Amino acid sequence: MDRVTDLTALTRRTPCPACGQRRLEFLLRCDLDLGACLYTAHCRACDVSLEIVTAGAEPTRGELKAAVEPCPTCGGTDRTPALHCEISTHACVYTLACTACARA
């Protein structure tokens, strides 16, 4: 899977940090003058928009098994993508969480 597919699925399952409802939708804005696209999440219930922050070096779900280092807590190597949103920063952070101990 690619990052856009992962983010689309994660956004649907993530509760909105403002209203708590699972009504977030993934939006990809490529109409910016900077040339790079902006990943955003928008809540259809309360109209809050959040930036999705990703690190360019993070592997996509399809690359996870071959590209991750062992978890520093438990030594596990299987990771799943997660999305953590905060209303105070108006941002969601895309992370990779260890499936064995849930540490990001």
N, CA, C and O atoms as a GROMACS GRO file, in nm:
protein
  416
    1MET      N    1   0.084  -0.119   0.000
    1MET     CA    2   0.000   0.000   0.000
    1MET      C    3   0.088   0.125   0.000
    1MET      O    4   0.199   0.123   0.052
    2ASP      N    5   0.038   0.231  -0.058
    2ASP     CA    6   0.113   0.355  -0.056
    2ASP      C    7   0.064   0.444   0.059
    2ASP      O    8  -0.035   0.413   0.125
    3ARG      N    9   0.134   0.552   0.081
    3ARG     CA   10   0.103   0.640   0.194
    3ARG      C   11  -0.037   0.700   0.184
    3ARG      O   12  -0.107   0.710   0.285
    4VAL      N   13  -0.081   0.740   0.063
    4VAL     CA   14  -0.214   0.799   0.046
    4VAL      C   15  -0.322   0.697   0.084
    4VAL      O   16  -0.420   0.733   0.149
    5THR      N   17  -0.305   0.573   0.042
    5THR     CA   18  -0.401   0.468   0.077
    5THR      C   19  -0.405   0.446   0.228
    5THR      O   20  -0.512   0.435   0.286
    6ASP      N   21  -0.287   0.440   0.291
    6ASP     CA   22  -0.280   0.426   0.438
    6ASP      C   23  -0.349   0.542   0.507
    6ASP      O   24  -0.429   0.521   0.599
    7LEU      N   25  -0.319   0.665   0.464
    7LEU     CA   26  -0.378   0.782   0.529
    7LEU      C   27  -0.529   0.790   0.508
    7LEU      O   28  -0.601   0.832   0.599
    8THR      N   29  -0.577   0.750   0.393
    8THR     CA   30  -0.720   0.749   0.368
    8THR      C   31  -0.791   0.655   0.466
    8THR      O   32  -0.892   0.691   0.525
    9ALA      N   33  -0.737   0.535   0.483
    9ALA     CA   34  -0.797   0.436   0.574
    9ALA      C   35  -0.784   0.481   0.719
    9ALA      O   36  -0.880   0.469   0.796
   10LEU      N   37  -0.667   0.532   0.758
   10LEU     CA   38  -0.646   0.576   0.897
   10LEU      C   39  -0.734   0.693   0.933
   10LEU      O   40  -0.787   0.700   1.044
   11THR      N   41  -0.752   0.786   0.841
   11THR     CA   42  -0.833   0.904   0.868
   11THR      C   43  -0.977   0.864   0.900
   11THR      O   44  -1.039   0.922   0.990
   12ARG      N   45  -1.030   0.768   0.827
   12ARG     CA   46  -1.169   0.723   0.852
   12ARG      C   47  -1.185   0.662   0.990
   12ARG      O   48  -1.292   0.673   1.050
   13ARG      N   49  -1.080   0.598   1.044
   13ARG     CA   50  -1.088   0.530   1.174
   13ARG      C   51  -1.050   0.619   1.291
   13ARG      O   52  -1.070   0.580   1.406
   14THR      N   53  -0.994   0.737   1.266
   14THR     CA   54  -0.944   0.825   1.371
   14THR      C   55  -1.054   0.922   1.417
   14THR      O   56  -1.117   0.987   1.334
   15PRO      N   57  -1.076   0.931   1.548
   15PRO     CA   58  -1.175   1.028   1.596
   15PRO      C   59  -1.124   1.172   1.582
   15PRO      O   60  -1.005   1.198   1.596
   16CYS      N   61  -1.215   1.263   1.556
   16CYS     CA   62  -1.180   1.405   1.549
   16CYS      C   63  -1.140   1.452   1.688
   16CYS      O   64  -1.211   1.424   1.785
   17PRO      N   65  -1.028   1.523   1.702
   17PRO     CA   66  -0.987   1.570   1.834
   17PRO      C   67  -1.076   1.682   1.888
   17PRO      O   68  -1.072   1.711   2.008
   18ALA      N   69  -1.156   1.745   1.804
   18ALA     CA   70  -1.244   1.853   1.848
   18ALA      C   71  -1.379   1.802   1.898
   18ALA      O   72  -1.426   1.843   2.003
   19CYS      N   73  -1.442   1.711   1.821
   19CYS     CA   74  -1.577   1.667   1.857
   19CYS      C   75  -1.585   1.519   1.895
   19CYS      O   76  -1.686   1.475   1.949
   20GLY      N   77  -1.479   1.442   1.868
   20GLY     CA   78  -1.477   1.301   1.905
   20GLY      C   79  -1.544   1.206   1.807
   20GLY      O   80  -1.538   1.085   1.825
   21GLN      N   81  -1.607   1.259   1.705
   21GLN     CA   82  -1.675   1.172   1.609
   21GLN      C   83  -1.576   1.118   1.505
   21GLN      O   84  -1.475   1.182   1.476
   22ARG      N   85  -1.605   1.004   1.451
   22ARG     CA   86  -1.521   0.944   1.347
   22ARG      C   87  -1.574   0.986   1.210
   22ARG      O   88  -1.622   0.904   1.132
   23ARG      N   89  -1.564   1.115   1.184
   23ARG     CA   90  -1.614   1.172   1.058
   23ARG      C   91  -1.503   1.245   0.983
   23ARG      O   92  -1.531   1.333   0.901
   24LEU      N   93  -1.375   1.210   1.011
   24LEU     CA   94  -1.265   1.272   0.940
   24LEU      C   95  -1.255   1.215   0.799
   24LEU      O   96  -1.280   1.097   0.776
   25GLU      N   97  -1.219   1.301   0.705
   25GLU     CA   98  -1.194   1.257   0.569
   25GLU      C   99  -1.057   1.307   0.528
   25GLU      O  100  -1.015   1.416   0.567
   26PHE      N  101  -0.988   1.228   0.448
   26PHE     CA  102  -0.855   1.262   0.400
   26PHE      C  103  -0.865   1.350   0.278
   26PHE      O  104  -0.940   1.319   0.185
   27LEU      N  105  -0.790   1.460   0.277
   27LEU     CA  106  -0.788   1.550   0.162
   27LEU      C  107  -0.643   1.574   0.122
   27LEU      O  108  -0.558   1.596   0.209
   28LEU      N  109  -0.615   1.572  -0.004
   28LEU     CA  110  -0.483   1.598  -0.056
   28LEU      C  111  -0.489   1.728  -0.135
   28LEU      O  112  -0.552   1.734  -0.241
   29ARG      N  113  -0.423   1.832  -0.083
   29ARG     CA  114  -0.425   1.963  -0.148
   29ARG      C  115  -0.297   1.981  -0.227
   29ARG      O  116  -0.188   1.989  -0.169
   30CYS      N  117  -0.309   1.987  -0.357
   30CYS     CA  118  -0.193   2.005  -0.443
   30CYS      C  119  -0.200   2.136  -0.520
   30CYS      O  120  -0.128   2.154  -0.618
   31ASP      N  121  -0.284   2.226  -0.477
   31ASP     CA  122  -0.301   2.354  -0.545
   31ASP      C  123  -0.216   2.464  -0.482
   31ASP      O  124  -0.245   2.582  -0.499
   32LEU      N  125  -0.114   2.426  -0.411
   32LEU     CA  126  -0.029   2.521  -0.341
   32LEU      C  127   0.083   2.571  -0.432
   32LEU      O  128   0.129   2.499  -0.520
   33ASP      N  129   0.127   2.693  -0.409
   33ASP     CA  130   0.234   2.751  -0.489
   33ASP      C  131   0.370   2.688  -0.458
   33ASP      O  132   0.464   2.702  -0.536
   34LEU      N  133   0.380   2.619  -0.347
   34LEU     CA  134   0.508   2.561  -0.306
   34LEU      C  135   0.547   2.439  -0.388
   34LEU      O  136   0.662   2.396  -0.383
   35GLY      N  137   0.455   2.383  -0.461
   35GLY     CA  138   0.484   2.268  -0.544
   35GLY      C  139   0.457   2.135  -0.476
   35GLY      O  140   0.424   2.038  -0.544
   36ALA      N  141   0.469   2.127  -0.345
   36ALA     CA  142   0.444   2.003  -0.272
   36ALA      C  143   0.297   1.997  -0.232
   36ALA      O  144   0.233   2.099  -0.208
   37CYS      N  145   0.246   1.877  -0.224
   37CYS     CA  146   0.108   1.858  -0.181
   37CYS      C  147   0.101   1.859  -0.028
   37CYS      O  148   0.197   1.824   0.040
   38LEU      N  149  -0.013   1.899   0.024
   38LEU     CA  150  -0.035   1.905   0.168
   38LEU      C  151  -0.139   1.800   0.204
   38LEU      O  152  -0.249   1.800   0.149
   39TYR      N  153  -0.105   1.712   0.298
   39TYR     CA  154  -0.199   1.613   0.349
   39TYR      C  155  -0.282   1.679   0.457
   39TYR      O  156  -0.227   1.738   0.550
   40THR      N  157  -0.415   1.670   0.447
   40THR     CA  158  -0.502   1.728   0.550
   40THR      C  159  -0.614   1.630   0.585
   40THR      O  160  -0.649   1.541   0.508
   41ALA      N  161  -0.669   1.652   0.704
   41ALA     CA  162  -0.788   1.579   0.748
   41ALA      C  163  -0.894   1.684   0.778
   41ALA      O  164  -0.865   1.788   0.838
   42HIS      N  165  -1.016   1.657   0.737
   42HIS     CA  166  -1.126   1.751   0.759
   42HIS      C  167  -1.241   1.676   0.823
   42HIS      O  168  -1.281   1.570   0.776
   43CYS      N  169  -1.295   1.733   0.933
   43CYS     CA  170  -1.408   1.670   1.001
   43CYS      C  171  -1.538   1.717   0.938
   43CYS      O  172  -1.566   1.837   0.932
   44ARG      N  173  -1.616   1.622   0.890
   44ARG     CA  174  -1.745   1.655   0.830
   44ARG      C  175  -1.849   1.691   0.934
   44ARG      O  176  -1.951   1.751   0.901
   45ALA      N  177  -1.825   1.656   1.062
   45ALA     CA  178  -1.921   1.686   1.168
   45ALA      C  179  -1.906   1.828   1.221
   45ALA      O  180  -2.005   1.898   1.238
   46CYS      N  181  -1.782   1.871   1.249
   46CYS     CA  182  -1.762   2.002   1.312
   46CYS      C  183  -1.681   2.099   1.228
   46CYS      O  184  -1.652   2.210   1.274
   47ASP      N  185  -1.644   2.061   1.107
   47ASP     CA  186  -1.576   2.148   1.010
   47ASP      C  187  -1.434   2.189   1.050
   47ASP      O  188  -1.386   2.292   1.004
   48VAL      N  189  -1.367   2.111   1.134
   48VAL     CA  190  -1.228   2.139   1.172
   48VAL      C  191  -1.136   2.080   1.066
   48VAL      O  192  -1.160   1.970   1.016
   49SER      N  193  -1.032   2.154   1.031
   49SER     CA  194  -0.931   2.103   0.938
   49SER      C  195  -0.798   2.089   1.012
   49SER      O  196  -0.763   2.173   1.095
   50LEU      N  197  -0.726   1.981   0.982
   50LEU     CA  198  -0.601   1.950   1.048
   50LEU      C  199  -0.497   1.914   0.944
   50LEU      O  200  -0.529   1.850   0.844
   51GLU      N  201  -0.373   1.955   0.966
   51GLU     CA  202  -0.264   1.914   0.878
   51GLU      C  203  -0.216   1.776   0.921
   51GLU      O  204  -0.206   1.749   1.041
   52ILE      N  205  -0.187   1.690   0.826
   52ILE     CA  206  -0.130   1.558   0.858
   52ILE      C  207   0.019   1.566   0.834
   52ILE      O  208   0.065   1.590   0.722
   53VAL      N  209   0.096   1.546   0.941
   53VAL     CA  210   0.241   1.556   0.935
   53VAL      C  211   0.299   1.417   0.915
   53VAL      O  212   0.273   1.326   0.993
   54THR      N  213   0.378   1.402   0.810
   54THR     CA  214   0.445   1.274   0.783
   54THR      C  215   0.593   1.301   0.766
   54THR      O  216   0.633   1.409   0.724
   55ALA      N  217   0.674   1.205   0.799
   55ALA     CA  218   0.817   1.214   0.776
   55ALA      C  219   0.847   1.144   0.644
   55ALA      O  220   0.802   1.032   0.623
   56GLY      N  221   0.920   1.207   0.557
   56GLY     CA  222   0.947   1.153   0.425
   56GLY      C  223   1.018   1.018   0.426
   56GLY      O  224   1.007   0.942   0.330
   57ALA      N  225   1.091   0.989   0.531
   57ALA     CA  226   1.168   0.864   0.535
   57ALA      C  227   1.088   0.746   0.588
   57ALA      O  228   1.136   0.633   0.580
   58GLU      N  229   0.970   0.769   0.641
   58GLU     CA  230   0.893   0.658   0.695
   58GLU      C  231   0.850   0.563   0.585
   58GLU      O  232   0.805   0.608   0.479
   59PRO      N  233   0.862   0.434   0.606
   59PRO     CA  234   0.819   0.338   0.505
   59PRO      C  235   0.667   0.329   0.497
   59PRO      O  236   0.597   0.357   0.595
   60THR      N  237   0.617   0.290   0.382
   60THR     CA  238   0.474   0.266   0.370
   60THR      C  239   0.443   0.128   0.426
   60THR      O  240   0.534   0.051   0.456
   61ARG      N  241   0.317   0.096   0.440
   61ARG     CA  242   0.277  -0.032   0.498
   61ARG      C  243   0.340  -0.149   0.423
   61ARG      O  244   0.384  -0.246   0.486
   62GLY      N  245   0.347  -0.143   0.292
   62GLY     CA  246   0.404  -0.251   0.214
   62GLY      C  247   0.553  -0.270   0.235
   62GLY      O  248   0.606  -0.378   0.210
   63GLU      N  249   0.622  -0.164   0.282
   63GLU     CA  250   0.765  -0.172   0.305
   63GLU      C  251   0.800  -0.200   0.451
   63GLU      O  252   0.918  -0.218   0.483
   64LEU      N  253   0.703  -0.206   0.538
   64LEU     CA  254   0.729  -0.213   0.682
   64LEU      C  255   0.811  -0.334   0.725
   64LEU      O  256   0.907  -0.318   0.801
   65LYS      N  257   0.776  -0.453   0.680
   65LYS     CA  258   0.844  -0.573   0.729
   65LYS      C  259   0.992  -0.572   0.699
   65LYS      O  260   1.071  -0.623   0.778
   66ALA      N  261   1.032  -0.516   0.587
   66ALA     CA  262   1.173  -0.519   0.549
   66ALA      C  263   1.251  -0.397   0.598
   66ALA      O  264   1.374  -0.401   0.603
   67ALA      N  265   1.183  -0.289   0.635
   67ALA     CA  266   1.254  -0.164   0.656
   67ALA      C  267   1.257  -0.113   0.800
   67ALA      O  268   1.316  -0.007   0.823
   68VAL      N  269   1.200  -0.181   0.897
   68VAL     CA  270   1.197  -0.126   1.032
   68VAL      C  271   1.305  -0.186   1.121
   68VAL      O  272   1.348  -0.300   1.103
   69GLU      N  273   1.346  -0.106   1.216
   69GLU     CA  274   1.440  -0.154   1.316
   69GLU      C  275   1.359  -0.213   1.430
   69GLU      O  276   1.241  -0.180   1.445
   70PRO      N  277   1.419  -0.301   1.510
   70PRO     CA  278   1.345  -0.359   1.622
   70PRO      C  279   1.296  -0.252   1.720
   70PRO      O  280   1.363  -0.150   1.740
   71CYS      N  281   1.180  -0.275   1.779
   71CYS     CA  282   1.123  -0.184   1.878
   71CYS      C  283   1.218  -0.177   1.997
   71CYS      O  284   1.262  -0.282   2.045
   72PRO      N  285   1.250  -0.057   2.047
   72PRO     CA  286   1.341  -0.046   2.160
   72PRO      C  287   1.283  -0.100   2.291
   72PRO      O  288   1.358  -0.130   2.384
   73THR      N  289   1.150  -0.114   2.299
   73THR     CA  290   1.087  -0.163   2.421
   73THR      C  291   1.080  -0.315   2.425
   73THR      O  292   1.118  -0.377   2.524
   74CYS      N  293   1.032  -0.377   2.315
   74CYS     CA  294   1.009  -0.521   2.318
   74CYS      C  295   1.088  -0.600   2.215
   74CYS      O  296   1.091  -0.723   2.222
   75GLY      N  297   1.154  -0.533   2.120
   75GLY     CA  298   1.231  -0.602   2.018
   75GLY      C  299   1.150  -0.647   1.898
   75GLY      O  300   1.205  -0.705   1.805
   76GLY      N  301   1.018  -0.621   1.898
   76GLY     CA  302   0.933  -0.658   1.786
   76GLY      C  303   0.970  -0.581   1.660
   76GLY      O  304   1.020  -0.469   1.668
   77THR      N  305   0.944  -0.641   1.544
   77THR     CA  306   0.978  -0.575   1.418
   77THR      C  307   0.857  -0.544   1.331
   77THR      O  308   0.872  -0.482   1.226
   78ASP      N  309   0.738  -0.585   1.370
   78ASP     CA  310   0.619  -0.559   1.290
   78ASP      C  311   0.556  -0.428   1.336
   78ASP      O  312   0.528  -0.411   1.455
   79ARG      N  313   0.534  -0.336   1.245
   79ARG     CA  314   0.478  -0.205   1.277
   79ARG      C  315   0.353  -0.180   1.195
   79ARG      O  316   0.341  -0.228   1.082
   80THR      N  317   0.260  -0.105   1.253
   80THR     CA  318   0.141  -0.065   1.180
   80THR      C  319   0.130   0.087   1.185
   80THR      O  320   0.168   0.149   1.284
   81PRO      N  321   0.078   0.148   1.079
   81PRO     CA  322   0.063   0.293   1.078
   81PRO      C  323  -0.047   0.336   1.174
   81PRO      O  324  -0.146   0.266   1.194
   82ALA      N  325  -0.028   0.453   1.233
   82ALA     CA  326  -0.127   0.511   1.324
   82ALA      C  327  -0.133   0.661   1.299
   82ALA      O  328  -0.037   0.721   1.249
   83LEU      N  329  -0.246   0.721   1.334
   83LEU     CA  330  -0.265   0.864   1.317
   83LEU      C  331  -0.308   0.923   1.451
   83LEU      O  332  -0.410   0.882   1.506
   84HIS      N  333  -0.232   1.018   1.503
   84HIS     CA  334  -0.260   1.080   1.633
   84HIS      C  335  -0.288   1.228   1.610
   84HIS      O  336  -0.201   1.301   1.561
   85CYS      N  337  -0.409   1.274   1.645
   85CYS     CA  338  -0.450   1.411   1.618
   85CYS      C  339  -0.463   1.492   1.748
   85CYS      O  340  -0.509   1.441   1.850
   86GLU      N  341  -0.422   1.618   1.741
   86GLU     CA  342  -0.432   1.710   1.854
   86GLU      C  343  -0.501   1.838   1.808
   86GLU      O  344  -0.461   1.898   1.708
   87ILE      N  345  -0.602   1.880   1.880
   87ILE     CA  346  -0.671   2.004   1.843
   87ILE      C  347  -0.586   2.126   1.876
   87ILE      O  348  -0.596   2.228   1.807
   88SER      N  349  -0.500   2.118   1.979
   88SER     CA  350  -0.418   2.233   2.018
   88SER      C  351  -0.321   2.274   1.908
   88SER      O  352  -0.289   2.392   1.895
   89THR      N  353  -0.273   2.179   1.829
   89THR     CA  354  -0.179   2.210   1.721
   89THR      C  355  -0.245   2.207   1.584
   89THR      O  356  -0.183   2.245   1.484
   90HIS      N  357  -0.369   2.164   1.579
   90HIS     CA  358  -0.441   2.146   1.452
   90HIS      C  359  -0.361   2.058   1.357
   90HIS      O  360  -0.350   2.085   1.238
   91ALA      N  361  -0.305   1.951   1.415
   91ALA     CA  362  -0.224   1.860   1.335
   91ALA      C  363  -0.249   1.715   1.375
   91ALA      O  364  -0.284   1.686   1.490
   92CYS      N  365  -0.230   1.627   1.279
   92CYS     CA  366  -0.231   1.483   1.302
   92CYS      C  367  -0.093   1.433   1.264
   92CYS      O  368  -0.038   1.471   1.161
   93VAL      N  369  -0.036   1.348   1.347
   93VAL     CA  370   0.097   1.294   1.320
   93VAL      C  371   0.084   1.149   1.280
   93VAL      O  372   0.023   1.068   1.350
   94TYR      N  373   0.142   1.116   1.166
   94TYR     CA  374   0.143   0.981   1.112
   94TYR      C  375   0.265   0.911   1.171
   94TYR      O  376   0.378   0.954   1.150
   95THR      N  377   0.241   0.802   1.245
   95THR     CA  378   0.350   0.728   1.307
   95THR      C  379   0.339   0.580   1.275
   95THR      O  380   0.239   0.534   1.219
   96LEU      N  381   0.442   0.508   1.310
   96LEU     CA  382   0.443   0.363   1.297
   96LEU      C  383   0.449   0.305   1.438
   96LEU      O  384   0.545   0.330   1.511
   97ALA      N  385   0.347   0.229   1.478
   97ALA     CA  386   0.340   0.173   1.612
   97ALA      C  387   0.375   0.024   1.609
   97ALA      O  388   0.339  -0.048   1.516
   98CYS      N  389   0.447  -0.020   1.713
   98CYS     CA  390   0.482  -0.161   1.727
   98CYS      C  391   0.354  -0.240   1.754
   98CYS      O  392   0.276  -0.203   1.842
   99THR      N  393   0.332  -0.346   1.678
   99THR     CA  394   0.210  -0.425   1.699
   99THR      C  395   0.215  -0.508   1.826
   99THR      O  396   0.111  -0.546   1.879
  100ALA      N  397   0.334  -0.536   1.877
  100ALA     CA  398   0.348  -0.617   1.998
  100ALA      C  399   0.320  -0.537   2.125
  100ALA      O  400   0.252  -0.586   2.215
  101CYS      N  401   0.372  -0.414   2.134
  101CYS     CA  402   0.356  -0.337   2.257
  101CYS      C  403   0.290  -0.201   2.236
  101CYS      O  404   0.272  -0.127   2.333
  102ALA      N  405   0.255  -0.166   2.114
  102ALA     CA  406   0.185  -0.042   2.077
  102ALA      C  407   0.268   0.084   2.095
  102ALA      O  408   0.212   0.194   2.095
  103ARG      N  409   0.398   0.072   2.111
  103ARG     CA  410   0.483   0.190   2.123
  103ARG      C  411   0.509   0.249   1.985
  103ARG      O  412   0.540   0.177   1.891
  104ALA      N  413   0.495   0.380   1.974
  104ALA     CA  414   0.518   0.449   1.845
  104ALA      C  415   0.664   0.487   1.831
  104ALA      O  416   0.704   0.545   1.730
   0.00000   0.00000   0.00000
